[in-house]
Every structure is written in C-alpha cells, then in structure tokens.
Amino acid sequence: MAPIKNVLVVGARGNLGPVVIQHLLSADFAVTVLSRDDTAIPNIKVLKTDYSDASILEACKGQDAIVSTMGALATMTQTKIIDAAIASGVKRFIPSDFGLNTPEMSPIEKHLPALHQRLKPKKLILDYLNDKSSQNPGFTWTAIGAAPLFDWTLKAGFLGTSILNYTATIIDSGNEPYITTTIPQIARAIVSVLQKPVETANIYLLVTSFKTTQNQVLRAAEIATGQKFEVKQVEAEAWKTEGTALLQKGDFRGFGRFWGWFLWKDGEGHGAPSDGIVVGNELLGLPQEHMEVVIRGIAGL
C-alpha cells in the first residue's frame, strides 16, 4: 500500500477533533477538514458541506484517508461518507468509534439496554465497513477503540469525579480494575495507524493509557493537585437507579451513571477488554501514560 499523505477529518470540532488535527499536522500529514460551517482553522483547508452526496463526494477527491470524529448522534451519517470514499479511491477510513469493546457489546445489551441502544450504531458502522472492504479490496478501515476518556470524564465530572471541583464518587469498593484512555493517546493512535497502513488494515484496535482502579485514580489526583478530595461512597445499584431517573428527565448524565455501574460494580469484570479484542498499544508504539502528569494537565497545573 502506498504511503498515506492527504487526510480528510470529518467532525473537527468537539473534544477530540482539534487534538487529532494537531497531531496529524505535527506528523506532516496534509489535513483538510469537512465541516457544516466554513469557520477558519489555522493552517487548515476547510470544506463546507451540507452532507449531501455531491458535497461529500467532492470533498473525498484526492484524499488518501478519512478520519471521522463525528458525534454520537451523527454516527450513521458515516455510511454516506464511506460510500463516497470508496467511489473516490480513498484507501483508509477511521470511523468515529473510540468506544470500549464495540465488536462485543452483549454485556452492555444484557445489563444496560438504554446504553446499548445509544452505542449500537458504532457496531453497525463496523459491520458496514467490513462488508464494504470485502467488496472493494482497495478500500480498508481501522477502528480505534478506547476505554472511557480519562481526561474528559475527570474534567467534566461525567463519571462522578471532578478534578476541578476536588470531589470524587467511589462506586462500591473502588477496587474494581478497569482500563481508560486519554484523548491525546487516541490522537497518537490515529497517527500511528496512518503511518502503518499495512499492519493496521481492516482491524479493530483497542488503545489504552492506564489500567487502574477508582481508588488509585483518587490517590493520584490528590497527589497531583495537592488537594484533599471530598469523597462520596455509592453502591453500584443505587448509581444505576439514579442513572435511569436522570434519563427519564432527559438528563444525559444518566449515561455516566450507567458507565459507572458497568465499569465499577464489584466482581463484574466489565472494565477489561473482551475476549478476542486486540489491544493495539504495542503494534502502534504507544506506551502507557503517567497518571499524575495527565491529572496535572487536566487541573492546569
């Protein structure tokens, strides 16, 4: 496969898109952005689109790869972009996945059907990519899985712990191990995938930053910030019930409660890679990160 040079980023706003763009630029890729608006981005060509077939097809021309960081509600729009990529001779598509164990979501489907319905489109896109690549040998894909975004969740307080407010919610004992990933680690993974197109063709790769526990994160946060956190203990089932109540009121923080139950309920073991999932850190040359350093960055220290 010829080297990848020209990269189209779709969905360049939000938490992930700008970080991905900066890492691609630092790695000397020629980056173009496809966006609903034409707001200027320094050193970047921005193509405005209404996501019509014609505008997407035009944007794909001359691109070697497409990286999607589209939000969850727009996941299925990627089928149109995939079709246009194939028609334009694009060699690699990286979908907006970045979820935990997307190819095997049966535990989430069993225990948290509302969360599964929100995540199901990610699996549908994987199936679509697999089908299209088998029919079009010149077209390949790589999906990058990640555990809950360590930096974003701790900054936003999405899973109940906030670095900025020095508060922590510990589910059950706080000792259930789980994996987690930072946004820059995902961006580094995307760069590495595009630099290793042969080794990463048509595969789902899970990338991680840490394997840890809630209690270990709490200790690292207190050390990194020099602050004593206000800690609340919550039983996992009560946390799950609160999530249901929040969603019934239209409060999407309820999904954070569901993730807390799923990852941290004692003895369940859901926070590890499912059988058959490839952890891609070694292939992509991504070492584990230093938690206290990352937390200091979140806190702006």
N, C-alpha and C positions, 0 to 999 in steps of 0.2 A: 504494500500500500504506500502511495506517495505521501510525503510529509504533509501535515495539516498546517496551513498558514492563515487562511481567511476564516474568521469565526463570527457568526451572527448570534447575538444574545437577544433572546426574547423575554420580556418581562424584567427590564433592567432596574426597576425601582424596588422598593421594599427593603427588607433587611439583608437579603442575600445578593441581589443583583449587583449593587455597586461594588461590593467586595470582590465578587467574581470578575467583574470588568477590570478592576485594578490589578488583580493577579494575572489576568490574561495579558494586559498591557506590559506588565513587568517581565513577562516571559516572551515578549516580542511577537505576539500574535497581532494580526491586523483585525481590529474589532469594529463591527458595525452593530448598531442597536436598532431593533424593531420595536416601536412604541406607538401607543394610541395618540400621544401628543409629540410635538417636534421640539420640545424644550431642549436647549443646547446642553451637551455634556462635553466638558473639555477634552480635546484630542480624540473625539469620537464622532463618526458619521452616524447621524440619527435618521432613520427612515420612518416616516409617519404612516400608519396603517389603520384601516377600519376593519381589518381582519377578513376582508373579502378574499375570495380565492385568487383574484387577479393581483391584489396588492401583496399577498403573501408570496405568490409565485415570483413576482418581480424582485422581492427582497432576497429570495433564496439564490438568485442567479449569481454565479461566481463564487459562492461560498463553499468552503471545504467541510465545515462543521457547523452545527447549530446547537447552542446551549440554551435550554429553557429554564427560567427561574420564575415561571408564572405562578400566581397564587392558586390556592386550592380550589376556589370556585371556578377557575378557568381551565382546570385540568384537561377536560375532554376537548377543548379547542385545539389541543396539540395534534389531534388526528389530522386536521386540515394542514397543519404545518408539516407534519410527517409526509403527507401525500405530495405537498409542494416540493419538499426536499428531495424526494425520490425523482420527481419529474425534472428537477433542476440538476441532478447529478451530485447532490451533496453526499459526502462519504460517511459522515458520522453524526448521529443525533444523540444528545444527552437530555433526557426528559427531566421535568421538574418532579423529582421523586423525593429524595432526601428523607425518607421515612424508615422506620425500623421494621425490617423483615417483610417488606412489601410482597415478595413472592409467596409468603406463607403467613396469611393473616387469620387462619382458622381460630387461634386462641382469642383474638380480639372479636371475631364474629360470634364466638360462643358466649363470651362474658360481657361484651360491651357492643351490642348491635348498633346503637346510635353512632358510636365512634367508627365502627366498621363501615357504615353507610357513607360517612364522610371520607374515608380512606379508600374505599373500593375503586374509585376512578383511577387511582395510581396503578392498581393491578390490571385494570382494563387497558391502560396505555402500554404496560409491559407486554401484555398479550398481543396488542396491535403491532408493536414494534417487532416482536418475534415473528409474527406472521408475515409482515411486510419484508423483513430482511431475508426470510427464506425464499420469497418470491423474486427478490431483487438482489442478487449477490454483490453488486457494487455498493449497496447501502448497508451500513452497520450501525449499531447502537451500543451505548454503555449506560446503564442506570447506576446511580450512586446512592446507596442507602446510608442513612445516618441515624444515630440514636437522637433522643430529644436534644435540641440545640442548647448546649450548656450555657453559652454566653447570653443568648437572647432570653432564655427562660429565667435566668437569675437576675437579669436586668429588669425584665418586665414583671417578675413575680408570678409568672404563668403557672408554675407548679407549686406555688405556695411559699416559696422562699425568695426573699428580695435582698440583694446585695446593697442596694441603695438605701433601703429602709432599715437594714440590720435586723431583719426578722426572719425566722425560719419555722416552717411547719414540718414536723417529722411524722411520717406515716408508719404506723405500727412500731417495730423496734428501731427502725432506721438502719438496720444492718443488712438488708437485702441487697446483694450486689447487682449492679447494672452497668451498661456501657452508655457513654454520652459523647457528643461530638460538638466542636465549635464551628462557627461559620467560616473562619479562615481555613480550617482544616478541610472543609468541603471545597472551598475555592482552590486550595492546593491540589486536592484530588482531581478536580476538573482539569487543571493544567496538566497534571501528570498523565491523565487518560489521553489527552490530545497529543502529548509528546510520545506516547507508546500505543499507537493505534492498532498495531497487530496484536499485541499481548492483551489488549482490553476489548477486543471486538465481541459484540453480542453476549454480554455478560452483566449480571448484577453484582456489584461490589459494595460491601458494607465497609465504611471507614469510621474509625473511632479516634477519640482524643484521650479518653480515660476509661478504665474500669474501676468503679468506686462504689461507695455507699453514701446514703444521705448524711450519716454521722461524720464520715470522712470529709465530705464537702463542707459541712458546718465547721469542723475544726480548721480546715484550710482557709475558710472565709474569715474566721475570727483572727487567725494569724496574719493573713494578708492585709486585712483592714485595720488591725489593732483595736477592733471593737468587740464588745460582748454582745452577742445577738439575743434578742428576745425570742424564746423558743416555745412553740405550742406543740403538744403531742396529740395526734388524732388517730383513731382506729381506721383502718383502710375501708371498712364497710361504711362507716359514717361519712368518710370523704367521698365515696362513690354516691351515696344517697344525696349529699349536698350537690354533687355534680348534676344529678338528674333534676333537682329542684331549680338549679340555675338555668339549665337548658329549657325547662318548661316556661321560664320567664324570658327566653330569648337571649340569655347571657351566655356567650360562648366561652367564658371562663370555665363553664361546666366541663368542657373537653379537657381542660387541665386537670380537673379533679379525676376524671376517668383515667388519664395517663398516670396520675399518682397512684391510683389503685392498681393499675395494671403492672407498673414497674416495681412497686414497693410493698405490696401485700406480702407479708412474711410467708416464705415457703413455696411461693408460686413459681419463681424462676423465670418470669417472663422478660426480664431485662437483659437476657443474653441472646446471642444470635441463634436463630432456629437452625435445626439440622439441615445441612446442605447449603446454607448461606456462606458465601466466600467472603472472609474478612480480607480486604484488599490493601491494608497498610503496607505490608512487605512488598507486594508487587509494585505499588505506586511510590515506594520510598518515603513513606510518611511515618515518622517516629511518634510515639506518644508525647503529649504536651505536658508542661509543668503547670499544675493546677493553681498554685499560689500566684504564679506570674499572670496567668489568664485572669484570675479574680481581681488582681490589682488593676489590670487593664479595664475590666468592667466597672470598677469603682472610680476610675480616673486617677489612680494614684501613681 
